[in-house]
Structures are given as C-alpha cells and as structure tokens.
Amino acid sequence: MRWQGQAIDHDDGALPGLELPGLRTAGLLRTVRSPEFAGVTFHEVLAKSALSKVPAASQMPFRWTINPYRGCSHACFYCFARNTHEYLDLDAGHDFDSQVVVKVNADQVLRAELAKPSWTHEPVALGTNTDPYQRAEGRYKLMPGIISALADSGTPFSILTKGTLLRRDLPLLVQAAERVDVGLGVSLAFADEELQQSVEPGTPSPRARLDLIRAIRAAGLPCGVMVAPVLPWLTDSLAHLERLLDTLVDAGATGVTVLPLHLRPGAREWYLGWLERSHPHLVEGYGRVYARGAYAHKGYRDWLWERVRPLIDERGLGGSAMHRARARGETEGDQHAEGDYPRGAFSGVRADGTGAASLATDVGSETLF
C-alpha cells in the first residue's frame, strides 16, 4: 500500500467542487471523487467538535465517542448507523455506502477539546458508529493525530474496527499504551468468506482480520473480538460458531463478545432487501424473530447465549480448556435441523408480537419460528 500516494495533499486526480443535490452538511469545504476510490464520494468538512457525548440513558460502558467519518464504504447491509445519514438528507442505503463525510480537522479539534480544564479524562471509544479505519482513512490519515492527542492528554481509549489499516498505527498504539489504557477490538462474525463478502462487501476478508488480530497480539497488545452480528439461520449453527471461535483462539484473541443481529430503521430495510435477494426462504422467519422491533425476540437471544456460552468457556475466551470444532460442514443455504434448536423455546408469542403463538417447534420442522 502506497500511503504517501493517498495523502490528502497528494495530486491524485480528485475532482473538486462537485455538488450533491440534497446534501445538508455544515462546514462543507469541498466534495471530491478520486480514481483510487471508485464509486465513493468524499465530503470534506470542518468539524466544530470531535468528542460526542453518549446520552445518559444509554447502557453503553462509555460516555464519550469520536467518529471522524460519517457513512462507511464497508457497506455492511446490517449496519445500525445507516439511518444517521438521513440527517444529512442522504439515504440510508447506497448513499451511506458511497457518500462519506470526512471531518478533516478532527484531530486538531480533538486536541483543543482535550486541553480544556473541564475535561476529566474519561474513557473515549472509537468505532462505535462508523469505522475509523474504513478505506477513507488511507487517504486522510486522521487516526494517528487522534491517537496522539488522546495519549498526550492522558485519556484512555478503545478502538473497534473491521479495517486492517489499523496495522499501520500499531507502533503508535504501543507507545500510547505505555501512557494510558488502550483497548483494541476487531469485529469478525463470519467464518464463511463467501457469506461475509455477500453481506459486508467492502470489508477485509476474515483471513485478513485474523492476521490483524495476530499482528496486534505480536505487538504485545490485547485484542478482543466482537462476534457480531450473529445472523439467524446463517451464522448461528454450532458448526459455524465452533469454527469461528476456534480460528479466533488460534489467532490469539484475548476475549469475545457475541451479539445477535439487530435491525434499526434504515438497516432493517436495507438488510431485509439483501435477504430477499440472497436467501428468500428466510424472510418469513426473520419477520417473526424481529416482529417486535429492532432487537431479536428474547427467546432467540436467550437461546443463542445458552448455545454460545459453553463454546466460549471451553476455548478460554471466557472460561478454560480449548475444544476443537466438530468435523461437520454446512452450506450457507442450509436450514438447521430442528434438533439444533431448543424445543418450545419460542412458544407463546405470535409473529406480530401480540400473544400466544404457533411457532414451529414440532420435531421434523425445518423452520425455527
């Protein structure tokens, strides 16, 4: 990778001054397209603030976040941040993937904010909305300044990413970890590369992210893994979970967090559209699992946790001994056998969420709900 060739001050053939009808962004400097980022438009803005405060009612374990980019070329169909693009009069689908807002002064503004006497050095999280190491970071190189500003101010921070570009900043992160607490996490929920490329087409492959985990650990830093989202019927089988967790152990992951898919407005329509095209036989089941809103039915969440908890414990990612995966394969289109699911676990709830239900739990049924 030619990092110098992707610097913002490099003459890369970008076309400045382009206008996007409907874009409503304060502080817009210019809108550019570059041959090196086909299909992606960058909207460079001057931000007034870099730190964002998490609402007090939130259950997140942190109160402050930094998001140097809005929109994300990772193009994950399930991304919960999609509806935030509608605040800019852009759509939550293709625009979210291809119209990326860049806060070109984020590192400078952050340094000024951290220098204020009122700053109390609370932990700051990056990667909680859009990925700070998406492809745009190769061009704009905002993260080194952000990392340095946080470390210089004595502010602990964490980064969650799918982007292997984080490897570029490992020496800087090692230096930062000598002064403040630094938490690093990689998001990886797929062992099946074909499925991964279908549902998150702009992201590095599972193999590349496993190599990133190895690089982080070789640098002497801990690395947790966010196994999220787990997709009903597609990535929640024992075979897939065992295979994925074993690869994470082999890569040196220091812990995992497993979360099922949730579908907020914007992401719901975009993901279900993908599901209709790619796995139409699952659409009805998803309608039942997500009948009550953005989050999977509690019965499913409880079932998934009961399934994954012993797997985590066996591998020392939350317990003790390691256990090798079963030599059993599944194609991504396979429906799980009824024996794969807890009999009767989802009874008592209608698909519309109104009351007692006839969810499929009979022996021999190929449908979970």
C-alpha positions in Angstrom: 0.0 0.0 0.0 1.4 3.4 -1.0 0.4 5.5 2.0 2.1 8.7 0.7 0.2 8.4 -2.6 -3.1 8.5 -0.6 -2.3 11.6 1.4 -4.8 14.4 1.2 -2.2 16.9 -0.2 -1.2 14.4 -3.0 -2.3 15.2 -6.5 -4.4 12.1 -7.1 -6.7 13.3 -9.8 -9.5 14.2 -7.5 -12.3 16.3 -8.9 -13.0 19.1 -6.5 -16.1 21.3 -6.3 -18.7 18.6 -7.1 -22.1 19.1 -5.6 -24.6 16.5 -4.4 -28.2 17.6 -4.5 -29.8 17.4 -1.1 -26.6 17.2 0.9 -27.0 19.2 4.1 -23.7 19.4 5.9 -22.4 22.3 7.9 -18.8 23.4 7.3 -18.5 21.8 3.9 -15.1 22.6 2.3 -15.3 20.6 -0.9 -16.7 17.4 -2.4 -14.3 15.1 -4.2 -14.1 11.9 -6.1 -10.8 10.0 -6.7 -9.9 7.3 -9.2 -8.4 5.3 -6.3 -11.8 5.1 -4.6 -14.1 4.2 -7.4 -17.8 4.8 -6.6 -17.1 6.7 -3.4 -17.6 10.4 -2.9 -15.8 12.3 -0.1 -17.4 15.4 1.5 -14.7 17.2 3.4 -16.0 19.3 6.3 -14.6 21.3 9.2 -16.0 19.9 12.4 -16.7 22.2 15.4 -16.3 19.3 17.8 -14.7 15.9 17.8 -16.0 14.5 21.1 -19.6 13.2 21.2 -21.3 12.6 24.5 -23.3 9.4 24.9 -26.8 10.1 26.3 -27.1 9.4 30.0 -29.9 6.8 29.4 -27.6 4.7 27.2 -26.4 1.4 28.6 -23.0 1.7 26.8 -20.0 1.4 29.2 -18.5 4.7 28.0 -19.7 8.3 27.9 -17.6 9.7 25.0 -17.0 8.7 21.4 -15.2 10.0 18.4 -16.4 9.5 14.8 -14.0 11.1 12.3 -16.2 9.8 9.4 -19.9 9.6 8.6 -21.0 7.0 6.2 -18.9 3.9 5.6 -17.5 2.2 2.5 -17.5 -1.1 4.3 -21.1 -1.3 3.0 -22.4 -3.8 5.6 -26.0 -4.4 4.9 -26.8 -4.7 8.6 -25.0 -1.6 9.8 -27.1 0.1 12.6 -25.7 3.5 11.8 -27.3 3.7 8.4 -30.2 5.9 9.5 -27.8 8.6 10.7 -27.2 9.5 7.0 -30.8 10.6 6.7 -29.9 13.6 9.0 -27.8 14.8 6.1 -30.7 14.4 3.6 -28.9 11.3 2.2 -30.5 7.9 2.1 -29.6 5.0 4.5 -28.8 2.6 1.7 -26.5 3.3 -1.2 -25.7 6.8 -0.1 -24.4 5.5 3.3 -22.0 3.3 1.5 -20.8 5.8 -1.1 -21.2 9.3 0.3 -18.6 9.6 3.1 -18.3 12.7 5.2 -14.8 13.4 6.4 -14.1 15.6 9.4 -10.7 16.7 8.1 -9.8 18.7 11.2 -11.0 16.1 13.7 -7.5 15.6 15.2 -6.9 19.3 15.7 -10.3 20.0 17.2 -9.9 17.0 19.5 -6.6 18.2 20.8 -8.1 21.6 21.7 -11.1 19.9 23.4 -8.8 17.6 25.5 -6.8 20.6 26.6 -9.8 22.3 28.3 -9.7 22.4 32.1 -13.2 20.9 32.2 -12.0 17.6 30.5 -11.9 14.9 33.2 -10.0 12.2 31.1 -12.9 9.8 30.9 -12.5 6.8 28.5 -13.3 7.5 24.9 -14.5 4.9 22.3 -13.8 4.9 18.6 -15.6 2.6 16.1 -19.0 2.7 17.9 -20.8 4.2 14.9 -18.8 4.1 11.7 -15.4 2.5 11.3 -12.4 4.8 11.9 -10.3 2.5 9.8 -12.5 2.3 6.7 -10.8 2.9 3.4 -11.1 6.7 3.6 -8.5 6.6 6.5 -5.9 5.5 3.9 -6.4 8.9 2.2 -7.0 11.2 5.1 -4.8 9.7 7.9 -6.8 11.2 10.8 -6.2 8.4 13.3 -2.6 9.0 14.1 -3.4 12.5 15.2 -6.4 11.3 17.2 -4.4 8.6 18.9 -1.6 11.0 19.7 -4.0 13.6 21.1 -5.7 11.1 23.4 -2.4 9.7 24.7 -0.8 13.1 25.1 -3.7 14.3 27.2 -3.7 11.2 29.4 -7.1 10.0 28.1 -7.8 6.2 27.9 -9.4 5.0 24.7 -10.6 2.0 22.8 -10.9 1.2 19.1 -13.2 -1.3 17.4 -12.7 -1.9 13.7 -13.1 -4.3 10.8 -10.3 -2.4 9.0 -6.9 -3.9 8.7 -5.5 -0.4 8.2 -5.1 -0.3 11.9 -1.8 -2.3 11.4 -0.3 1.0 10.1 -0.7 2.6 13.5 0.4 -0.3 15.7 3.7 1.3 16.7 1.9 4.5 17.7 -0.7 2.4 19.7 2.1 0.6 21.5 3.6 3.9 22.5 0.1 5.2 23.6 -0.4 2.0 25.7 2.7 2.9 27.8 0.9 6.1 28.9 -2.8 5.3 29.0 -5.1 2.3 28.9 -5.7 1.3 25.3 -8.3 -1.3 24.3 -8.3 -2.8 20.8 -11.1 -4.8 19.3 -11.7 -6.5 15.9 -15.2 -7.1 14.6 -15.4 -10.6 13.0 -18.6 -12.6 12.9 -18.0 -14.8 9.8 -16.1 -18.0 9.2 -17.6 -18.4 5.8 -15.9 -15.9 3.4 -18.4 -16.2 0.6 -21.2 -15.2 3.0 -19.1 -12.5 4.5 -18.4 -10.9 1.1 -22.1 -11.1 0.3 -23.4 -9.2 3.4 -20.4 -6.9 4.1 -18.8 -6.5 0.6 -16.5 -3.6 1.4 -14.7 -5.2 4.4 -11.4 -7.1 4.6 -11.8 -10.9 4.5 -12.0 -13.0 7.6 -8.5 -14.2 6.9 -7.2 -10.6 6.7 -8.8 -9.8 10.0 -7.4 -12.9 11.7 -4.0 -11.7 10.5 -4.7 -8.3 12.1 -5.5 -10.0 15.4 -2.2 -11.8 15.2 -0.4 -8.6 14.5 -2.0 -6.8 17.5 -1.0 -9.7 19.8 2.5 -9.8 18.3 2.8 -6.1 19.2 2.1 -7.1 22.8 -1.4 -5.6 23.0 -4.6 -7.4 24.0 -7.2 -7.9 21.3 -10.9 -8.7 22.0 -13.2 -9.7 19.2 -16.8 -8.6 18.6 -18.6 -11.6 17.1 -21.5 -9.5 15.9 -23.9 -9.6 14.4 -24.8 -13.3 14.6 -27.3 -13.8 11.7 -30.3 -16.2 12.4 -30.1 -19.3 10.3 -27.0 -18.1 8.6 -24.2 -17.9 11.2 -25.8 -19.3 14.4 -25.2 -23.0 13.8 -22.9 -25.0 16.1 -20.7 -25.8 13.2 -20.2 -22.1 12.3 -19.8 -20.8 15.8 -17.3 -23.6 16.7 -15.3 -23.0 13.6 -15.2 -19.2 14.1 -14.3 -19.4 17.8 -11.5 -21.9 17.1 -10.0 -19.6 14.5 -10.1 -16.7 17.0 -8.3 -18.8 19.6 -5.6 -19.8 17.0 -5.2 -16.1 16.2 -4.6 -15.2 19.8 -7.8 -13.3 20.7 -8.0 -12.4 24.3 -11.8 -12.5 24.6 -15.0 -12.3 22.7 -18.4 -10.7 22.9 -21.2 -12.4 21.0 -24.3 -10.4 19.9 -27.2 -11.2 17.6 -28.2 -9.1 14.7 -30.4 -6.1 15.5 -32.3 -4.2 12.8 -32.9 -0.5 13.4 -34.8 1.6 10.9 -32.6 2.1 7.8 -30.6 -1.0 8.4 -33.8 -3.1 8.6 -35.0 -2.2 5.2 -31.5 -2.5 3.6 -30.7 -5.8 5.2 -34.1 -7.4 4.6 -33.8 -6.3 0.9 -30.5 -8.2 0.7 -32.1 -11.2 2.5 -35.0 -11.2 0.0 -32.5 -11.4 -2.9 -30.0 -13.8 -1.4 -32.0 -16.0 0.9 -35.7 -15.5 0.2 -36.7 -18.7 2.1 -35.6 -17.0 5.3 -37.6 -13.8 5.0 -40.7 -15.1 6.8 -38.7 -16.4 9.7 -36.9 -13.1 10.1 -40.3 -11.4 10.2 -41.1 -13.5 13.3 -37.7 -13.1 15.0 -37.9 -9.3 14.6 -41.6 -8.8 14.9 -41.4 -6.6 17.9 -38.8 -4.1 16.6 -35.1 -3.7 16.2 -34.0 -6.5 18.5 -34.4 -10.2 18.1 -37.1 -11.9 20.2 -35.9 -12.5 23.7 -36.4 -16.2 23.3 -33.9 -16.2 20.4 -31.4 -14.1 22.4 -31.6 -16.4 25.4 -31.2 -19.5 23.2 -28.2 -18.0 21.4 -26.5 -17.2 24.7 -27.1 -20.7 26.1 -25.6 -22.1 22.9 -22.5 -19.9 22.7 -21.6 -19.7 26.4 -20.1 -23.2 26.8 -18.3 -22.7 23.5 -16.6 -19.6 24.8 -15.8 -21.2 28.2 -14.3 -24.3 26.5 -11.9 -22.2 24.5 -10.7 -20.0 27.3 -12.3 -16.9 25.8 -14.3 -16.6 29.0 -13.5 -20.0 30.6 -10.9 -22.6 30.4 -10.0 -25.5 28.1 -9.9 -25.4 24.3 -12.2 -27.6 22.3 -11.7 -28.3 18.6 -14.5 -27.9 16.2 -16.6 -30.8 15.1 -15.8 -32.1 11.6 -19.2 -31.1 10.3 -19.9 -28.6 7.5 -22.9 -26.6 6.5 -23.6 -24.7 3.4 -24.8 -21.2 3.9 -28.2 -22.0 2.4 -28.9 -25.0 4.7 -31.8 -24.7 7.1 -30.8 -26.0 10.6 -32.3 -29.3 11.8 -35.0 -29.0 14.5 -32.6 -30.7 16.9 -30.3 -27.7 16.6 -32.9 -25.5 18.5 -34.5 -25.7 21.9 -37.9 -27.4 21.7 -40.6 -24.9 22.6 -38.3 -22.1 23.4 -40.2 -19.6 21.3 -43.8 -20.7 22.1 -46.3 -18.2 23.4 -45.5 -15.3 21.1 -47.2 -14.5 17.8 -45.3 -13.3 14.8 -47.0 -10.0 15.3 -45.9 -9.9 18.9 -49.5 -9.9 20.3 -49.9 -13.1 22.2 -49.8 -16.9 22.3 -48.3 -18.2 19.1 -48.0 -21.2 16.8 -44.2 -21.0 16.3 -42.8 -24.1 14.6 -41.3 -26.3 17.3 -42.5 -29.8 16.2 -40.0 -32.5 15.6 -39.0 -32.6 11.9 -39.9 -29.0 11.2 -37.2 -27.2 9.2 -38.4 -23.8 10.4 -37.2 -22.2 13.7 -40.2 -20.0 14.2 
